[in-house]
Amino acid sequence: MSAPNFRLLTAADAADYQKLRLEALARNPESFLGTLETEKTRSLEYFEREIEFASHLPVYGYHGVWQDQTDHQAQLLGYVQIDTSYLPKQRHVAFLYNLYVSHLARRQGLGRLLCQHVFTELKNQTQVELIYLGCNSGNLQARNFYHSLGFKRCGIKPRAIKWQGVYDDEVEMVLELSGPTGN
């Protein structure tokens, strides 16, 4: 396989995104606020609109990591959403959502590379200084991953998540782009 490449998803990528999103919800339902039951009934056009609605130049939207396969077809192996506040006093803030790497491509460092790519894009093309995210407190693997990227816990929302009758807290984390991993 070739080296991974990164780019913003467009509406033309909706089928690949839909497939990977449904995989994410099926394999790791505890990691997302959406559910497979809800999203598997949504049309391709819904996913096209979601990608288009999230996209705001220069860097906001869904970023994907792609890799050529043996048949020279590029395959979407992971994605992450980055968003911003449109309030003038929060232009220095971004939000990271929905990170997922296919189960077929894990343990290759693609999630880390994808996040680092997004951090570099934010640092070079925006005024963003801080990136916030929320993570289920019970998802220790994700929390450890984000911590390894330099995110620090900055708050907690008690019982913010309720799924199948079970509550979980949402841990809020922040990364300073000028910090150790953002240099």
Backbone bond lengths (Angstrom), bond angles and torsions (degrees), N, CA, C in turn:
res aa  C-N    CA-C-N  psi(-1)  N-CA   C-N-CA  omega(-1)  CA-C   N-CA-C  phi
1 M - - - 1.454 - - 1.527 110.11 -
2 S 1.308 114.90 152.46 1.453 121.20 179.85 1.523 110.76 -83.58
3 A 1.333 114.06 174.79 1.463 119.76 177.08 1.524 109.47 -67.03
4 P 1.323 117.62 147.99 1.467 120.06 179.25 1.523 111.01 -69.09
5 N 1.332 115.89 151.69 1.450 120.03 171.46 1.525 108.03 -127.87
6 F 1.319 114.82 159.36 1.455 121.61 -171.72 1.515 109.28 -127.71
7 R 1.322 115.71 141.34 1.456 120.10 174.23 1.525 109.33 -164.98
8 L 1.346 113.76 163.13 1.458 120.18 173.78 1.520 109.41 -68.96
9 L 1.318 116.29 139.26 1.453 120.21 174.45 1.520 109.34 -74.77
10 T 1.332 115.52 149.43 1.456 122.34 174.10 1.528 107.54 -120.79
11 A 1.312 116.05 173.83 1.461 120.30 178.64 1.520 111.52 -57.67
12 A 1.328 117.87 -28.50 1.467 121.66 178.21 1.534 111.97 -65.48
13 D 1.334 117.59 -17.59 1.461 122.39 179.49 1.527 112.78 -93.47
14 A 1.319 116.75 5.58 1.465 120.52 -171.19 1.527 112.87 -59.32
15 A 1.317 119.28 -39.72 1.472 120.49 -178.81 1.522 110.99 -64.82
16 D 1.335 117.04 -41.64 1.467 120.44 177.75 1.525 110.86 -66.07
17 Y 1.336 115.65 -41.86 1.465 119.97 178.67 1.523 110.47 -64.51
18 Q 1.318 117.59 -45.30 1.463 121.67 179.74 1.527 110.76 -57.24
19 K 1.311 116.97 -46.68 1.467 121.85 179.89 1.533 110.88 -59.51
20 L 1.336 116.51 -46.77 1.458 120.06 -178.51 1.528 111.50 -71.21
21 R 1.322 117.92 -35.66 1.461 121.57 177.73 1.529 110.52 -63.07
22 L 1.325 117.01 -44.29 1.466 120.05 178.55 1.525 111.19 -65.90
23 E 1.320 117.40 -35.76 1.465 120.34 173.80 1.526 110.28 -61.13
24 A 1.328 116.11 -44.95 1.469 121.02 -179.48 1.525 110.99 -58.23
25 L 1.332 116.12 -45.77 1.466 120.13 -177.86 1.525 112.05 -71.19
26 A 1.320 117.53 -30.05 1.463 120.87 178.32 1.525 111.18 -75.77
27 R 1.327 117.14 -41.98 1.466 120.87 -174.19 1.519 113.41 -86.35
28 N 1.321 117.29 -32.18 1.463 121.09 -176.05 1.525 111.24 -134.84
29 P 1.331 117.54 60.40 1.474 119.63 -176.90 1.529 113.18 -61.52
30 E 1.314 117.48 -26.62 1.459 121.12 -179.29 1.526 112.85 -70.25
31 S 1.323 117.19 -14.06 1.459 121.37 -174.17 1.524 114.40 -92.81
32 F 1.318 117.51 -7.62 1.457 120.74 -173.37 1.519 110.64 -132.61
33 L 1.323 115.90 153.66 1.458 120.15 177.84 1.525 111.04 -83.00
34 G 1.319 117.81 -25.31 1.456 121.61 174.65 1.520 110.15 -73.77
35 T 1.328 116.86 162.57 1.460 120.82 178.44 1.521 110.31 -124.50
36 L 1.321 115.45 151.65 1.456 121.52 177.88 1.525 110.43 -60.95
37 E 1.317 116.76 -41.53 1.465 121.20 -178.41 1.523 111.63 -57.21
38 T 1.314 117.15 -38.33 1.457 121.34 -179.85 1.525 111.40 -78.24
39 E 1.322 116.46 -48.49 1.465 119.32 -170.71 1.526 114.05 -78.52
40 K 1.324 118.54 -22.50 1.470 118.36 179.36 1.531 111.88 -71.47
41 T 1.330 117.50 -15.48 1.463 120.67 178.19 1.531 112.06 -89.87
42 R 1.322 117.31 -5.48 1.462 121.10 -176.65 1.531 111.03 -82.89
43 S 1.308 115.11 145.08 1.463 121.74 -176.98 1.527 111.17 -77.59
44 L 1.322 114.79 165.74 1.457 120.67 174.17 1.524 110.37 -59.70
45 E 1.314 116.69 -36.65 1.467 120.92 179.35 1.529 111.22 -62.31
46 Y 1.320 116.81 -33.71 1.461 120.06 176.63 1.536 109.78 -60.52
47 F 1.333 116.36 -46.28 1.464 120.37 -178.84 1.528 111.13 -68.08
48 E 1.328 117.65 -34.70 1.465 120.80 174.39 1.527 110.31 -60.12
49 R 1.325 116.13 -47.24 1.470 120.78 179.91 1.526 111.04 -64.14
50 E 1.327 116.82 -39.46 1.464 119.83 179.61 1.527 110.70 -60.45
51 I 1.322 116.53 -45.22 1.469 120.51 178.87 1.526 110.17 -63.63
52 E 1.324 117.03 -46.29 1.465 120.74 -179.41 1.525 111.64 -63.62
53 F 1.317 117.61 -43.02 1.461 121.70 -179.01 1.534 111.22 -63.41
54 A 1.336 117.18 -36.16 1.458 121.19 -177.74 1.524 112.85 -77.79
55 S 1.316 117.39 -18.79 1.465 121.25 -173.34 1.527 112.07 -82.80
56 H 1.312 114.79 122.24 1.462 122.40 175.71 1.520 106.93 -143.14
57 L 1.307 115.70 117.81 1.463 119.64 -178.82 1.518 110.30 -63.31
58 P 1.313 119.67 149.40 1.457 124.39 11.12 1.532 115.07 -89.17
59 V 1.337 118.83 -25.69 1.472 118.28 -170.35 1.522 114.71 -133.41
60 Y 1.308 118.26 -0.57 1.464 118.64 -173.61 1.520 111.27 -84.85
61 G 1.316 115.48 141.23 1.453 122.25 -179.38 1.522 109.78 138.46
62 Y 1.317 115.12 -156.47 1.463 121.39 178.68 1.519 109.18 -94.36
63 H 1.326 115.56 122.19 1.463 121.14 174.67 1.518 107.56 -100.28
64 G 1.318 115.57 138.46 1.453 120.07 179.06 1.505 111.65 -118.87
65 V 1.334 114.49 153.65 1.460 120.72 170.49 1.524 105.86 -109.04
66 W 1.312 115.56 126.00 1.456 123.57 -174.96 1.526 108.67 -119.43
67 Q 1.318 115.48 149.26 1.454 119.60 176.41 1.522 108.66 -146.33
68 D 1.335 115.16 135.13 1.462 119.17 176.24 1.517 108.84 -68.69
69 Q 1.308 115.43 136.86 1.457 122.18 177.54 1.528 108.83 -96.11
70 T 1.311 117.20 179.75 1.462 121.49 -177.11 1.520 112.47 -59.44
71 D 1.335 117.84 -25.63 1.467 121.13 178.12 1.531 111.91 -90.97
72 H 1.328 116.40 13.29 1.468 124.29 178.28 1.522 113.33 64.36
73 Q 1.301 117.39 15.99 1.457 121.65 173.00 1.528 107.82 -91.62
74 A 1.317 116.08 131.88 1.459 119.60 177.01 1.521 109.04 -75.18
75 Q 1.316 116.25 135.41 1.460 121.62 -179.65 1.515 109.34 -120.01
76 L 1.337 116.10 134.22 1.459 121.74 174.69 1.524 107.84 -74.14
77 L 1.335 116.33 117.82 1.459 121.02 -177.69 1.524 113.14 -106.66
78 G 1.317 116.57 -15.02 1.456 119.29 179.85 1.515 110.46 -169.68
79 Y 1.319 114.92 164.28 1.465 120.43 179.03 1.518 109.83 -153.17
80 V 1.313 114.42 160.86 1.459 122.49 173.23 1.522 107.05 -150.42
81 Q 1.311 116.10 146.21 1.460 121.07 177.66 1.511 108.91 -105.30
82 I 1.320 115.69 134.97 1.461 120.78 174.83 1.526 107.21 -124.19
83 D 1.317 115.70 134.17 1.460 121.21 -176.05 1.521 108.53 -134.59
84 T 1.311 115.23 167.66 1.456 121.33 -178.93 1.515 109.96 -133.02
85 S 1.284 114.84 165.78 1.458 120.80 171.11 1.519 107.82 -90.84
86 Y 1.314 116.21 141.76 1.458 120.03 177.98 1.518 111.79 -96.61
87 L 1.302 116.53 5.08 1.456 120.93 177.24 1.525 109.25 -80.51
88 P 1.316 118.06 132.93 1.464 121.26 -175.15 1.532 114.10 -54.84
89 K 1.307 117.04 -34.14 1.462 120.00 -177.00 1.527 112.94 -83.23
90 Q 1.348 116.62 -0.14 1.463 119.85 178.62 1.527 112.53 -125.26
91 R 1.301 117.71 24.35 1.462 120.50 179.34 1.528 111.96 -67.43
92 H 1.297 117.11 -14.44 1.464 121.70 179.92 1.532 111.79 -88.51
93 V 1.336 117.60 5.67 1.463 123.07 -173.95 1.524 110.07 -118.47
94 A 1.340 115.75 139.31 1.466 121.95 172.39 1.524 108.07 -129.23
95 F 1.339 115.58 164.21 1.463 122.19 -178.72 1.518 109.33 -129.23
96 L 1.307 116.38 132.77 1.455 122.56 178.84 1.530 108.47 -104.51
97 Y 1.348 115.57 131.34 1.461 121.66 -178.81 1.531 110.19 -135.81
98 N 1.317 115.61 158.34 1.461 123.65 161.33 1.522 116.11 57.70
99 L 1.306 119.10 36.28 1.468 120.06 176.90 1.523 109.43 -68.11
100 Y 1.326 115.77 130.52 1.463 120.49 175.89 1.525 109.45 -152.88
101 V 1.335 115.25 137.07 1.462 123.10 171.68 1.520 106.97 -121.97
102 S 1.327 116.08 133.66 1.455 121.69 -178.49 1.522 111.45 -52.57
103 H 1.318 115.86 144.53 1.463 120.41 178.06 1.527 110.80 -60.57
104 L 1.327 118.14 -24.21 1.470 122.16 179.81 1.529 112.73 -76.38
105 A 1.332 116.68 -14.85 1.463 120.55 -174.54 1.523 113.05 -121.20
106 R 1.299 117.31 15.11 1.466 119.62 -178.29 1.529 111.43 -76.12
107 R 1.314 114.13 163.06 1.462 123.34 178.57 1.526 112.21 67.08
108 Q 1.331 115.78 24.36 1.461 121.27 176.28 1.527 111.33 -115.05
109 G 1.329 116.47 -0.05 1.451 121.11 179.95 1.526 114.16 81.15
110 L 1.335 117.37 12.69 1.466 119.73 -176.75 1.523 112.85 -67.88
111 G 1.330 117.73 -36.94 1.463 120.37 177.50 1.518 111.20 -62.68
112 R 1.315 116.32 -42.52 1.464 121.57 178.89 1.539 109.77 -64.99
113 L 1.340 116.59 -45.92 1.461 120.39 179.74 1.529 111.53 -62.69
114 L 1.332 116.33 -40.22 1.461 120.62 178.91 1.526 110.61 -63.19
115 C 1.315 116.45 -46.57 1.478 119.95 178.84 1.521 110.83 -63.15
116 Q 1.313 117.97 -43.98 1.463 120.50 179.66 1.526 111.14 -62.83
117 H 1.334 116.05 -37.45 1.458 119.74 175.92 1.535 110.41 -60.56
118 V 1.311 116.79 -47.76 1.468 121.00 -179.85 1.524 110.46 -63.07
119 F 1.326 117.62 -42.35 1.462 120.39 179.83 1.529 110.52 -60.99
120 T 1.330 116.81 -41.71 1.462 121.07 178.75 1.520 111.01 -64.26
121 E 1.335 116.53 -43.76 1.468 120.57 177.95 1.533 110.60 -59.95
122 L 1.330 116.69 -44.79 1.463 120.32 179.35 1.524 111.08 -62.28
123 K 1.314 115.67 -44.27 1.458 120.33 -177.38 1.528 111.58 -65.78
124 N 1.328 116.75 -38.15 1.462 120.66 -175.67 1.525 114.12 -85.02
125 Q 1.335 118.06 -23.73 1.461 119.58 -171.05 1.525 114.96 -120.76
126 T 1.312 117.80 -0.55 1.458 119.86 -177.29 1.525 110.28 -137.78
127 Q 1.308 115.15 -179.90 1.466 122.26 175.13 1.526 111.71 -97.50
128 V 1.330 117.47 12.13 1.464 121.64 -174.88 1.522 110.88 -65.61
129 E 1.319 114.60 131.86 1.462 122.42 176.86 1.524 111.53 -114.62
130 L 1.345 116.65 -28.45 1.461 121.91 -175.31 1.522 110.25 -129.58
131 I 1.335 116.27 138.88 1.459 121.53 174.65 1.524 107.25 -119.97
132 Y 1.322 115.71 125.34 1.460 122.25 178.96 1.522 110.47 -107.01
133 L 1.316 115.54 151.85 1.462 121.40 172.42 1.516 108.66 -151.32
134 G 1.325 115.32 161.92 1.458 122.58 174.36 1.520 108.38 -119.99
135 C 1.325 115.77 143.70 1.459 120.80 -177.39 1.529 108.70 -143.74
136 N 1.318 116.02 136.57 1.463 119.54 176.88 1.521 109.40 -57.38
137 S 1.314 117.53 134.19 1.466 120.01 -177.75 1.523 111.83 -62.85
138 G 1.327 117.33 -29.99 1.457 120.34 179.99 1.512 114.39 -77.14
139 N 1.319 118.20 -8.40 1.464 121.63 -178.73 1.532 108.88 -91.94
140 L 1.327 115.61 76.47 1.465 120.90 -175.39 1.515 112.70 -64.20
141 Q 1.325 117.78 -34.97 1.461 120.52 179.76 1.532 110.45 -61.75
142 A 1.316 116.69 -45.79 1.467 120.18 178.56 1.525 110.94 -66.35
143 R 1.314 116.92 -44.33 1.468 119.16 179.73 1.522 110.98 -59.77
144 N 1.323 117.43 -42.43 1.468 120.91 178.44 1.526 111.25 -64.94
145 F 1.329 116.10 -39.66 1.463 120.00 178.01 1.524 110.16 -61.31
146 Y 1.320 117.29 -49.88 1.464 120.20 -179.34 1.525 111.18 -62.63
147 H 1.306 116.68 -38.78 1.462 120.40 176.76 1.533 110.30 -60.64
148 S 1.332 116.89 -39.98 1.471 120.26 179.82 1.526 111.85 -66.17
149 L 1.334 117.11 -22.25 1.472 121.07 175.98 1.522 112.63 -83.60
150 G 1.326 116.63 -7.44 1.459 120.71 179.61 1.515 114.74 108.47
151 F 1.332 118.09 -1.07 1.462 120.47 177.49 1.526 109.60 -68.81
152 K 1.322 115.17 144.05 1.456 121.73 176.66 1.523 109.25 -123.66
153 R 1.312 115.09 145.00 1.465 120.07 177.34 1.516 109.03 -66.46
154 C 1.341 115.64 133.55 1.468 119.52 -179.69 1.519 111.81 -128.31
155 G 1.317 117.27 -2.28 1.455 119.25 179.16 1.516 111.05 177.31
156 I 1.322 113.71 175.42 1.457 119.50 178.61 1.529 108.22 -146.64
157 K 1.316 115.42 139.39 1.458 121.18 174.44 1.528 106.47 -108.70
158 P 1.322 117.15 103.22 1.471 119.57 -178.17 1.530 111.83 -62.34
159 R 1.317 115.72 136.61 1.473 124.26 175.05 1.540 112.52 50.94
160 A 1.333 117.50 34.41 1.463 121.53 -178.09 1.521 112.28 -73.60
161 I 1.318 116.92 -17.05 1.460 121.72 -177.36 1.529 108.35 -122.91
162 K 1.322 115.53 135.46 1.463 120.83 175.69 1.523 107.48 -137.40
163 W 1.321 114.90 117.20 1.458 119.97 -178.47 1.524 108.88 -138.18
164 Q 1.290 115.68 127.23 1.461 122.82 -178.98 1.528 111.49 54.18
165 G 1.334 114.94 39.57 1.454 121.61 176.71 1.521 115.55 79.01
166 V 1.326 117.73 3.49 1.464 121.71 -178.08 1.526 109.27 -113.71
167 Y 1.321 115.60 131.96 1.458 121.75 178.32 1.526 110.67 -88.80
168 D 1.324 114.75 152.59 1.463 121.68 171.20 1.517 106.94 -144.23
169 D 1.317 115.57 148.85 1.459 120.90 175.20 1.518 108.85 -83.37
170 E 1.327 115.58 152.93 1.453 119.96 172.86 1.525 107.94 -105.12
171 V 1.317 115.58 121.75 1.459 121.90 178.00 1.519 107.78 -88.56
172 E 1.314 116.55 125.04 1.461 121.03 176.93 1.523 107.97 -94.26
173 M 1.339 115.09 135.59 1.463 121.10 -178.03 1.518 108.68 -130.17
174 V 1.334 115.87 155.84 1.463 121.92 -179.96 1.522 109.47 -138.51
175 L 1.308 114.48 144.67 1.472 122.58 173.55 1.514 108.17 -122.53
176 E 1.323 116.05 128.95 1.470 120.57 173.16 1.522 107.05 -89.78
177 L 1.330 116.60 119.62 1.462 119.76 -176.37 1.510 113.46 -62.32
178 S 1.308 117.35 -23.02 1.461 119.58 177.50 1.532 111.41 -87.57
179 G 1.345 116.11 3.26 1.454 121.00 -178.76 1.513 112.96 -78.79
180 P 1.332 117.72 -166.00 1.465 123.25 -172.63 1.527 114.76 -54.93
181 T 1.338 119.04 -40.90 1.462 119.46 -177.96 1.512 111.83 -90.92
182 G 1.320 117.63 -12.16 1.454 120.25 -177.34 1.513 113.78 -97.46
183 N 1.320 118.47 1.45 1.479 121.25 -178.14 1.502 112.73 -60.41
